[in-house]
Amino acid sequence: MIFITAKFTIRPEYADQWPEIAADFTAATRAEPGCLWFDWSRSVEDPTEYVLVEAFRDGDAGAAHVQSEHFKAAQRTLPPHLARTPRVVNATVPQDDWSLLGEMAVPGAE
């Protein structure tokens, strides 16, 4: 799978509304057949920072994502709300779901 983590720094005046601002893009991406997950989290240390954790089935699914109409629309509509260019880590990993963190195993719960 293609595993991507991106940090978005939002302009302070838009930070509280960011989930709604990105809602159409998020929903459309989650509906893509090759999308495994597409999840936003807000930093507990910096209220203007959101972290996007996303995964796509393979390189073809990742390419379809960046070529989609909703991605092109997001390229136009999201940057005016950003304080800086997002930072990203992108890797291909040989798995198709989350692995268990054995070092913190919870007995009887998986």
C-alpha positions as a Markdown table, in Angstrom:
| # | Residue | x | y | z |
|---|---|---|---|---|
| 1 | Met | 0.0 | 0.0 | 0.0 |
| 2 | Ile | 0.9 | 3.6 | -0.4 |
| 3 | Phe | 1.0 | 5.2 | 3.1 |
| 4 | Ile | 1.0 | 9.0 | 3.4 |
| 5 | Thr | 1.1 | 11.3 | 6.4 |
| 6 | Ala | 0.8 | 15.0 | 5.8 |
| 7 | Lys | 0.9 | 18.0 | 8.2 |
| 8 | Phe | -1.3 | 20.9 | 7.3 |
| 9 | Thr | -0.8 | 24.3 | 9.1 |
| 10 | Ile | -4.1 | 26.1 | 8.8 |
| 11 | Arg | -4.5 | 29.9 | 9.1 |
| 12 | Pro | -5.7 | 30.6 | 12.6 |
| 13 | Glu | -8.9 | 32.2 | 11.5 |
| 14 | Tyr | -9.9 | 28.9 | 9.7 |
| 15 | Ala | -8.5 | 26.3 | 12.1 |
| 16 | Asp | -11.7 | 25.5 | 13.9 |
| 17 | Gln | -13.6 | 25.2 | 10.6 |
| 18 | Trp | -11.0 | 23.0 | 8.8 |
| 19 | Pro | -12.9 | 19.8 | 9.1 |
| 20 | Glu | -15.9 | 21.4 | 7.4 |
| 21 | Ile | -13.6 | 23.2 | 4.8 |
| 22 | Ala | -12.1 | 19.9 | 3.8 |
| 23 | Ala | -15.3 | 17.8 | 4.2 |
| 24 | Asp | -16.2 | 17.4 | 0.5 |
| 25 | Phe | -12.6 | 16.5 | -0.4 |
| 26 | Thr | -12.5 | 14.0 | 2.5 |
| 27 | Ala | -15.8 | 12.3 | 1.6 |
| 28 | Ala | -14.9 | 12.1 | -2.1 |
| 29 | Thr | -11.5 | 10.6 | -1.3 |
| 30 | Arg | -12.9 | 8.1 | 1.2 |
| 31 | Ala | -15.3 | 6.9 | -1.6 |
| 32 | Glu | -12.5 | 6.1 | -4.0 |
| 33 | Pro | -12.3 | 2.3 | -4.5 |
| 34 | Gly | -8.5 | 2.3 | -3.8 |
| 35 | Cys | -8.6 | 4.4 | -0.6 |
| 36 | Leu | -8.0 | 2.3 | 2.5 |
| 37 | Trp | -8.3 | 5.2 | 4.9 |
| 38 | Phe | -8.2 | 9.0 | 5.0 |
| 39 | Asp | -8.3 | 10.4 | 8.5 |
| 40 | Trp | -7.7 | 13.9 | 9.9 |
| 41 | Ser | -6.4 | 14.5 | 13.5 |
| 42 | Arg | -5.8 | 17.9 | 15.2 |
| 43 | Ser | -2.6 | 18.5 | 17.1 |
| 44 | Val | -3.0 | 18.7 | 20.8 |
| 45 | Glu | 0.0 | 21.1 | 20.9 |
| 46 | Asp | -0.8 | 23.4 | 18.0 |
| 47 | Pro | -4.5 | 24.1 | 17.3 |
| 48 | Thr | -3.6 | 25.3 | 13.8 |
| 49 | Glu | -2.0 | 22.0 | 12.8 |
| 50 | Tyr | -3.9 | 19.0 | 11.4 |
| 51 | Val | -2.3 | 15.7 | 10.5 |
| 52 | Leu | -3.8 | 13.7 | 7.6 |
| 53 | Val | -3.1 | 9.9 | 7.7 |
| 54 | Glu | -4.1 | 8.3 | 4.4 |
| 55 | Ala | -3.5 | 5.0 | 2.6 |
| 56 | Phe | -4.2 | 3.7 | -0.9 |
| 57 | Arg | -4.3 | 0.1 | -2.1 |
| 58 | Asp | -1.3 | 0.6 | -4.5 |
| 59 | Gly | 0.4 | 3.0 | -6.7 |
| 60 | Asp | -2.4 | 2.9 | -9.3 |
| 61 | Ala | -4.9 | 3.9 | -6.6 |
| 62 | Gly | -2.6 | 6.7 | -5.4 |
| 63 | Ala | -2.3 | 7.9 | -9.0 |
| 64 | Ala | -6.1 | 7.8 | -9.5 |
| 65 | His | -6.4 | 9.9 | -6.4 |
| 66 | Val | -4.1 | 12.7 | -7.5 |
| 67 | Gln | -5.8 | 12.7 | -11.0 |
| 68 | Ser | -9.3 | 12.8 | -9.6 |
| 69 | Glu | -11.6 | 15.9 | -10.1 |
| 70 | His | -12.0 | 16.2 | -6.3 |
| 71 | Phe | -8.2 | 16.3 | -5.9 |
| 72 | Lys | -7.9 | 19.0 | -8.6 |
| 73 | Ala | -10.7 | 21.0 | -6.9 |
| 74 | Ala | -8.9 | 20.7 | -3.5 |
| 75 | Gln | -5.8 | 22.1 | -5.1 |
| 76 | Arg | -7.8 | 25.2 | -5.9 |
| 77 | Thr | -10.0 | 25.5 | -2.8 |
| 78 | Leu | -7.8 | 24.4 | 0.2 |
| 79 | Pro | -4.6 | 26.4 | -0.2 |
| 80 | Pro | -6.2 | 29.8 | 0.6 |
| 81 | His | -6.9 | 28.4 | 4.1 |
| 82 | Leu | -3.3 | 27.3 | 4.7 |
| 83 | Ala | -0.5 | 29.2 | 6.5 |
| 84 | Arg | 2.2 | 27.2 | 4.7 |
| 85 | Thr | 2.7 | 24.4 | 2.2 |
| 86 | Pro | 1.9 | 21.0 | 3.8 |
| 87 | Arg | 4.7 | 18.7 | 4.7 |
| 88 | Val | 4.4 | 15.0 | 3.7 |
| 89 | Val | 5.9 | 11.6 | 4.2 |
| 90 | Asn | 5.0 | 9.1 | 1.5 |
| 91 | Ala | 6.1 | 5.5 | 1.5 |
| 92 | Thr | 5.2 | 2.2 | -0.1 |
| 93 | Val | 4.8 | -0.5 | 2.6 |
| 94 | Pro | 4.2 | -4.3 | 2.1 |
| 95 | Gln | 0.9 | -4.5 | 4.0 |
| 96 | Asp | -2.8 | -3.7 | 3.5 |
| 97 | Asp | -4.0 | -2.7 | 6.9 |
| 98 | Trp | -2.7 | -1.5 | 10.3 |
| 99 | Ser | -0.5 | -3.9 | 12.3 |
| 100 | Leu | -0.9 | -4.5 | 16.0 |
| 101 | Leu | 1.6 | -2.7 | 18.2 |
| 102 | Gly | 2.7 | -5.7 | 20.2 |
| 103 | Glu | 4.8 | -3.7 | 22.6 |
| 104 | Met | 1.5 | -2.3 | 24.0 |
| 105 | Ala | -0.7 | -5.4 | 23.6 |
| 106 | Val | -4.0 | -5.3 | 25.5 |
| 107 | Pro | -4.7 | -8.8 | 26.8 |
| 108 | Gly | -8.0 | -10.1 | 25.3 |
| 109 | Ala | -8.5 | -7.1 | 23.0 |
| 110 | Glu | -7.4 | -6.8 | 19.5 |
